[in-house]
Amino acid sequence: METFSVHPFLSFNLAVVLLILGKILTLNLGVLRRYSIPEPVAGGFLCIAVTGLLWAVCDLRVSFDVGVRDFLLLVFFAGIGLKSDIRTLLAGGRPLVILLILAAVFILLQNFVGMGLAGLFGIEPRAGLMVGSVSLTGGVGTTLAWAPIFAERLGIANAMELGVAANTVGLIAACVIGGPVAAFLIRRNALKTPGGGELDVGASHEGRAVRIDYFCILWAILVLNITVMLGLGLHHAITAAGVTLPAFVSCLVTGIVLRNLLPLAPGRAVRRVWPGVDDALALVSDLSLGLFLIMALMGLQIWELNGVFLFIAAALVVQVLLAVLFTLVVVFNAMGRDYEAAVISAGFGGIALGSTATAIANMTAVAQQQGAAHRAFVIVPLVCGFFIDIVNALIISAFVG
């Protein structure tokens, strides 16, 4: 089997092209807007289809070098922090705790389902954890961390393949279900939507025309880069203290601190002279998220599904249905049955099946279509990128023991 590696520069430009195609498809296909399918997903699926066809027909594996992907994620979360008002964050205290409890309960359900299905297929039951919260809630990082332990301690030799394949399918499913779930909840419950407002990420499809000039973009880039640098410094300090957290959490926290405690970040005076700075921050953050998610989809290697396809397919069908049912019946009602709850429900698919970036992309697609939901954009990243990793690690340890 031949492997073709694409140069980083070409990979980046292909990501740009795919994001443009995704935007064009979203603007011209009403069904994509109606169900709030994220623009990067529309473009990324084109790439998956082509690389999958090359693998199936020509026995050719195409590998993209997307090293810049992780930096784009840091820029995105720095922008989220810089757009977060501390008053909104404080108001989200109780919903944040509720969402964390719901996510913890769902982790338990995921793992019981995964172990039960593994037993039905005649596989070591704890191998089912690799198609449970290890790969789905935990993501690829948690999968890579736990797979060697499963192989050495439990004798599950294909733990890595199971986890990577489940993460691949879960990420795709999370991209697809978020928008339709929110659209269904909004329509079924006749929810009142803002229909506009200043978005945390991106700009509304049919919103007001904003004035963003040369200096607005420069100020936005400068502030984002400073936030990322300070966030990485905080991340290194946290790591040195023996605490393991994703780097984007440090950038998110740094952005929140700068936005609310320092008068010139981006600063009242700056926003007074260049009122479009906040819009520029949202635009650059949106581009960063779009390119990150495109590159994440480009990096998926669907040939990893080969050999464990039947078990993975059965497990993921059940896990996706469980996530949708849990979101509709439990999450939406527990989070308040309002528009913010519907947006959080769109993001819960990312928490349960994909990644933080997937959750935010789903919520962004809904907000661009229906209006701003500021509290959701603070609560979900903190639960998905910070608290849930700690809870998940404790639960996995208990199941492995």
HELIX and SHEET records of a PDB file:
HELIX    1   1 PRO A    8  ASN A   28  1                                  21    
HELIX    2   2 GLY A   30  ARG A   34  1                                   5    
HELIX    3   3 GLU A   39  CYS A   58  1                                  20    
HELIX    4   4 ARG A   69  LEU A   82  1                                  14    
HELIX    5   5 ILE A   86  ALA A   91  1                                   6    
HELIX    6   6 GLY A   93  LEU A  120  1                                  28    
HELIX    7   7 PRO A  125  VAL A  131  5                                   7    
HELIX    8   8 GLY A  139  ARG A  153  1                                  15    
HELIX    9   9 ALA A  159  ARG A  188  1                                  30    
HELIX   10  10 TYR A  214  ALA A  240  1                                  27    
HELIX   11  11 ALA A  247  LEU A  261  1                                  15    
HELIX   12  12 ARG A  268  VAL A  273  1                                   6    
HELIX   13  13 VAL A  277  MET A  298  1                                  22    
HELIX   14  14 ILE A  302  LEU A  305  5                                   4    
HELIX   15  15 PHE A  309  PHE A  326  1                                  18    
HELIX   16  16 THR A  327  VAL A  331  3                                   5    
HELIX   17  17 PHE A  332  ALA A  334  1                                   3    
HELIX   18  18 TYR A  339  LEU A  353  1                                  15    
HELIX   19  19 THR A  356  GLN A  370  1                                  15    
HELIX   20  20 ALA A  376  LEU A  382  1                                   7    
HELIX   21  21 VAL A  383  PHE A  387  3                                   5    
HELIX   22  22 ILE A  388  VAL A  400  1                                  13    
SHEET    1   A 2 GLU A   2  VAL A   6  0                                        
SHEET    2   A 2 LEU A  60  PHE A  64  1                                        
END                                                                             
